[in-house]
């Protein structure tokens, strides 16, 4: 079994120590509880769930993790998808579908165009969110891409969009990637409309030039601001490309050297983190059920006392 942690080992180690310290503190509370043995069993179950999540964060798997001696081409690139999930992406002016449908299709094509790479999905409307952390597990990424849709809450309205909302998140993600994969290229693909109807302040991408990628613009009606998208492309140091329905991803949006993985240099790796997260979820669901039942009993007892 090999490990490829989602965070640099020192950062992950700090998190492990902090969580274990919190569990030790809670052990004293469990030991002093009236329920005694039941409280201890619940403490053990929750602690085991925490440990399973920490193991999952270390990304265990079968196969060999690529060594630092491999060339960037053999190691693959770090590919970041920055996706506009505001109400602008729900506008149906991209052929016969919505802008989001076009975004999903382009993301699928780009995943196929970068074999052996790691991918991350950073979504935004008025605020950013990491929908998928940097990982080479494209098998699990595909359903995440299929499920991408515009946000439904009020903060995702066309007048609230911040086209540069993901700037700081992307910047720190790139810093971490350069530390963890110093020989790998960092590619950024931005999908959006430029927040043409927004009255909110707009952020700026201060990430420095990346190694490749593109800014993709969608639609031709409300919300499309080509000038804003070209500014974002200039900030990232990548080309701007206006997307049309049915067209393949332009060759210029791909890296200058296609990513090709040498099967002997990078043995295929099977991820096992999902097994640990699934077991942790079952344990936490049991704890949630027991906590809810305990709350109901306490409320019932209180009502009886008051009556």
C-alpha positions in Angstrom: 0.0 0.0 0.0 1.2 3.5 -0.9 0.1 7.0 0.2 -0.3 10.2 -1.7 -1.7 12.7 0.9 -4.1 15.5 -0.2 -2.0 18.0 1.9 1.7 18.3 2.5 2.7 15.8 5.2 3.6 18.5 7.8 0.2 20.2 7.4 -1.6 16.9 7.6 0.5 16.0 10.7 -0.6 19.2 12.5 -4.3 18.3 11.7 -3.8 14.8 13.1 -2.3 16.0 16.3 -5.0 18.6 16.8 -7.9 16.2 16.2 -6.4 13.5 18.5 -5.9 16.1 21.2 -9.6 17.0 21.0 -10.6 13.4 21.2 -8.5 12.9 24.3 -10.2 15.9 25.9 -13.6 14.4 25.0 -12.5 11.1 26.6 -12.6 12.6 30.0 -16.1 13.8 29.4 -17.2 10.3 28.2 -15.5 8.7 31.2 -17.5 10.9 33.6 -20.8 10.4 31.9 -23.7 8.7 33.7 -24.2 6.3 30.9 -20.7 4.9 31.5 -20.1 2.0 29.1 -22.5 3.3 26.4 -20.7 6.7 26.4 -17.3 5.0 26.0 -18.6 2.9 23.1 -19.9 6.0 21.4 -16.5 7.8 22.0 -14.7 4.8 20.5 -17.0 4.8 17.4 -16.5 8.6 16.8 -12.8 8.4 17.4 -12.5 5.5 14.9 -14.5 7.6 12.4 -12.0 10.5 12.8 -9.1 8.1 12.4 -10.6 6.7 9.2 -11.1 10.2 7.7 -7.4 10.9 8.5 -6.3 7.7 6.8 -8.4 8.7 3.8 -6.8 12.1 3.7 -3.4 10.3 3.3 -4.9 8.8 0.1 -3.9 5.1 0.5 -3.9 3.0 -2.6 -2.3 0.1 -4.5 0.4 0.8 -6.9 3.3 3.2 -6.9 3.2 6.9 -6.4 5.3 8.8 -9.0 8.7 9.7 -7.8 10.2 13.2 -8.0 12.9 11.9 -10.4 10.2 11.5 -13.2 10.0 14.2 -15.8 7.0 16.6 -15.7 5.6 14.9 -18.8 5.6 11.5 -17.2 4.3 12.8 -13.9 1.4 14.7 -15.5 0.1 18.2 -14.9 -1.9 19.8 -12.2 -5.1 21.0 -13.9 -7.4 23.4 -12.2 -11.0 24.0 -13.4 -12.4 27.3 -12.2 -16.2 27.1 -12.9 -18.8 29.8 -12.8 -21.9 28.3 -11.1 -23.8 31.5 -10.8 -27.2 32.2 -12.4 -25.5 33.4 -15.5 -24.5 29.8 -16.3 -28.1 28.7 -16.3 -28.9 31.0 -19.3 -29.9 28.8 -22.3 -28.0 30.6 -25.1 -25.3 28.1 -25.8 -26.8 26.4 -28.8 -29.8 24.4 -27.7 -28.5 24.1 -24.2 -27.4 26.1 -21.2 -24.0 27.6 -20.7 -23.4 25.1 -17.9 -24.1 22.2 -20.3 -21.3 23.6 -22.6 -19.0 23.9 -19.6 -19.5 20.3 -18.5 -18.8 19.1 -22.1 -15.6 21.1 -22.3 -14.5 19.8 -18.9 -15.0 16.2 -20.1 -13.0 16.8 -23.2 -10.2 18.5 -21.3 -10.0 15.5 -18.8 -9.5 13.2 -21.8 -7.0 15.6 -23.3 -4.7 15.5 -20.2 -4.1 11.8 -19.4 -2.1 11.1 -16.3 -2.8 14.5 -14.8 -4.3 15.6 -11.5 -7.5 17.7 -11.5 -9.1 20.1 -9.1 -12.5 21.9 -9.4 -12.9 25.3 -7.9 -16.5 26.7 -8.2 -17.6 30.2 -7.6 -20.5 32.7 -7.8 -20.3 35.4 -5.2 -17.9 33.2 -3.2 -15.6 30.4 -4.0 -15.7 26.7 -3.1 -13.5 23.7 -3.7 -15.8 21.1 -5.3 -13.0 18.6 -5.9 -9.5 18.7 -4.4 -6.5 18.0 -6.6 -6.5 14.3 -7.4 -5.6 11.9 -10.3 -8.8 9.9 -9.6 -10.6 10.8 -12.8 -13.0 7.9 -12.3 -14.6 9.6 -9.3 -14.3 13.1 -10.8 -16.5 12.2 -13.8 -19.8 12.1 -11.7 -18.8 15.3 -10.0 -18.5 17.0 -13.4 -21.9 15.6 -14.4 -23.5 16.9 -11.3 -22.3 20.5 -11.7 -25.2 22.9 -12.0 -25.7 26.6 -11.2 -26.3 27.4 -7.6 -29.9 28.1 -6.6 -29.5 30.5 -3.7 -29.9 34.2 -3.8 -26.1 34.9 -3.5 -25.6 33.3 -6.9 -27.8 35.9 -8.7 -26.5 37.6 -11.8 -26.1 40.9 -9.9 -24.0 39.2 -7.1 -21.4 37.4 -9.2 -17.7 38.0 -8.6 -15.8 36.8 -11.7 -12.6 36.8 -9.6 -14.1 35.2 -6.5 -11.8 32.1 -6.9 -8.6 34.2 -7.1 -7.3 33.6 -3.5 -8.3 30.0 -3.4 -6.6 29.3 -6.7 -3.5 31.2 -5.6 -3.1 29.0 -2.5 -3.9 25.8 -4.4 -1.1 26.7 -6.9 1.4 27.4 -4.0 0.6 24.0 -2.5 0.9 22.2 -5.8 4.3 23.8 -6.6 5.5 22.5 -3.2 4.1 19.0 -3.6 4.8 18.6 -7.3 7.7 21.0 -8.1 8.4 19.4 -11.5 4.7 19.4 -12.8 3.1 22.0 -15.0 0.2 23.9 -13.5 -2.7 24.5 -16.0 -5.7 26.7 -15.3 -9.0 26.5 -17.3 -11.5 29.2 -16.4 -15.2 28.7 -17.5 -17.5 31.6 -17.2 -19.4 34.6 -18.7 -17.5 37.5 -17.1 -20.3 38.7 -14.7 -21.6 41.3 -17.1 -24.8 42.0 -15.0 -23.0 42.1 -11.6 -22.9 45.2 -9.4 -20.6 43.5 -6.9 -16.9 44.3 -6.6 -14.7 42.1 -8.8 -11.6 40.3 -7.7 -8.3 40.0 -9.5 -6.2 36.9 -10.1 -2.8 37.6 -8.6 -1.4 34.1 -9.1 1.4 34.9 -11.4 1.7 33.3 -14.8 0.6 29.7 -14.9 2.1 27.1 -17.3 -0.9 26.9 -19.6 -4.7 26.7 -19.9 -7.3 29.1 -21.2 -10.3 31.2 -20.3 -13.4 30.0 -21.9 -16.4 32.3 -22.5 -19.9 31.1 -23.1 -23.1 32.5 -24.5 -23.8 35.8 -26.4 -26.6 37.3 -24.4 -27.1 38.7 -20.9 -24.2 38.4 -18.5 -21.5 37.9 -21.1 -18.6 40.4 -20.6 -15.9 39.5 -23.1 -13.7 42.4 -21.9 -13.8 41.1 -18.3 -12.9 37.6 -19.5 -10.0 38.9 -21.5 -8.7 40.7 -18.4 -8.9 37.5 -16.5 -7.0 35.7 -19.3 -4.3 38.4 -19.2 -4.0 38.1 -15.4 -3.5 34.3 -15.7 -1.3 34.6 -18.7 -3.5 32.3 -20.8 -5.5 32.8 -24.0 -9.2 33.8 -24.1 -11.4 31.5 -26.3 -15.1 32.2 -27.1 -16.7 28.8 -27.1 -19.3 27.8 -29.7 -21.6 24.8 -29.3 -20.5 21.6 -30.9 -16.9 22.6 -31.5 -14.1 20.5 -30.0 -11.7 22.0 -27.5 -9.3 24.1 -29.5 -5.7 22.7 -29.8 -4.4 26.0 -28.5 -6.1 25.4 -25.1 -4.0 22.3 -24.6 -0.4 22.2 -23.3 2.3 22.7 -25.8 3.5 19.2 -25.2 0.8 16.6 -24.8 0.9 14.8 -21.5 1.9 11.2 -22.1 2.5 8.7 -19.3 5.0 6.0 -19.6 3.2 2.9 -18.2 6.5 1.6 -16.8 7.4 4.9 -15.2 4.0 5.5 -13.6 2.2 2.3 -12.7 -1.5 2.6 -12.5 -2.7 3.3 -9.0 -6.0 2.3 -7.5 -7.4 4.7 -4.8 -8.7 3.2 -1.6 -9.7 6.4 0.3 -13.4 5.9 -0.6 -13.4 2.7 1.5 -12.2 4.5 4.6 -14.6 7.5 4.1 -17.5 5.1 3.6 -16.8 3.3 6.9 -16.4 6.6 8.6 -19.7 7.8 7.2 -21.5 4.7 8.6 -20.0 5.3 12.1 -20.9 9.0 12.1 -24.5 8.2 10.9 -24.8 5.9 13.9 -23.6 8.6 16.2 -26.0 11.1 14.6 -28.9 8.7 15.2 -28.0 8.1 18.8 -27.6 11.8 19.5 -31.0 12.6 17.9 -32.7 9.8 19.9 -31.1 11.2 23.1 -32.3 14.7 22.4 -35.9 13.4 21.9 -35.8 11.5 25.2 -34.5 14.5 27.0 -37.3 16.7 25.6 -39.9 14.1 26.5 -38.5 13.8 30.1 -38.5 17.6 30.5 -42.2 17.8 29.3 -43.2 15.1 31.9 -41.4 17.0 34.7 -43.1 20.3 33.7 -46.5 18.7 33.6 
